[in-house]
Amino acid sequence: MRSLIFASAAALALSACTTTGSIDSAIQKNLPQICSAAATAHSAFLIVASTGDIKQRTVAKEAAAWSALDVVCKDPGSVTAATALVKAAEAYAAITLALREAKAAE
């Protein structure tokens, strides 16, 4: 489901883009949905991680990725659209891998 959310957000962000300015604008416009989806995934991971069955290294990677994205989500104007997109992709990858490990540990 999270993959679908990110894919939809990316498709919406890029579908109407014809210039760099419009790409930046689309990324900034869709960042709230990306942040919301990431926050939901992060919360789900925290619940499972609280059981103690997840490797500490995985918990640390997920926390670092979430922290980097959270800064962008709280103040999108503090970074370029390209940086926001990179942080969102990095966080998505880390949180997705962490959730997979959590499901495997169940």
C-alpha positions in Angstrom: 0.0 0.0 0.0 2.8 2.4 0.8 4.4 1.6 -2.5 1.1 2.6 -4.2 0.9 5.8 -2.2 4.5 6.8 -3.2 4.0 5.8 -6.8 0.8 7.8 -7.0 2.4 10.8 -5.4 5.3 10.6 -7.8 3.0 10.2 -10.8 0.9 13.2 -9.7 4.0 15.2 -9.0 5.6 14.5 -12.4 2.5 14.1 -14.7 2.0 17.8 -15.3 5.6 18.8 -15.3 7.2 20.4 -18.4 9.9 22.5 -16.8 12.2 22.3 -13.8 10.1 24.9 -12.1 6.9 22.9 -12.5 8.7 19.8 -11.3 9.9 21.6 -8.1 6.4 23.0 -7.6 4.8 19.5 -8.0 7.2 17.9 -5.5 6.5 20.7 -3.0 2.8 20.3 -3.5 2.8 16.6 -3.0 5.3 16.5 -0.1 2.5 16.6 2.6 1.0 13.4 1.2 4.4 11.7 1.1 5.2 12.9 4.7 1.8 11.6 5.9 2.4 8.2 4.3 5.9 8.0 5.8 4.6 9.0 9.2 2.1 6.2 9.1 4.7 3.7 8.1 7.1 5.0 10.8 4.4 4.7 13.5 3.6 1.1 12.4 7.3 0.2 12.6 7.7 1.7 16.0 4.8 -0.4 17.3 6.4 -3.6 16.0 9.9 -2.5 17.1 8.7 -2.0 20.6 8.4 -5.8 21.0 12.2 -6.0 21.0 12.3 -8.6 18.2 13.9 -6.2 15.6 17.6 -5.9 15.2 19.0 -2.7 16.8 20.8 -1.9 13.6 17.5 -1.9 11.7 15.8 0.3 14.3 18.7 2.8 14.1 18.6 2.9 10.3 14.9 3.5 10.3 15.2 6.1 12.9 17.9 8.0 11.0 15.9 7.9 7.8 12.7 9.1 9.5 14.6 11.9 11.3 16.0 13.2 8.0 12.6 13.2 6.4 10.9 14.6 9.4 13.1 17.7 9.2 12.0 18.2 5.6 8.3 17.5 6.4 8.3 20.1 9.3 10.0 22.8 7.2 9.8 22.0 3.5 11.0 25.5 2.6 14.4 24.7 4.2 15.4 22.4 1.4 15.3 22.3 -2.4 12.6 20.1 -4.0 15.3 17.8 -5.2 16.6 17.3 -1.6 13.1 16.7 -0.4 12.6 14.0 -3.1 15.8 12.3 -2.2 15.1 12.3 1.5 11.6 11.0 0.9 13.0 8.2 -1.3 15.7 7.3 1.3 13.2 7.2 4.1 10.7 5.2 2.1 13.4 2.6 1.3 14.7 2.4 4.9 11.2 2.2 6.5 10.0 -0.4 3.9 13.0 -2.6 4.6 12.5 -2.2 8.3 8.8 -3.1 8.1 9.7 -6.2 6.0 12.2 -7.3 8.7 9.5 -6.6 11.4 7.0 -8.8 9.5 9.5 -11.6 9.2 10.2 -11.5 12.9 6.5 -11.9 13.8 
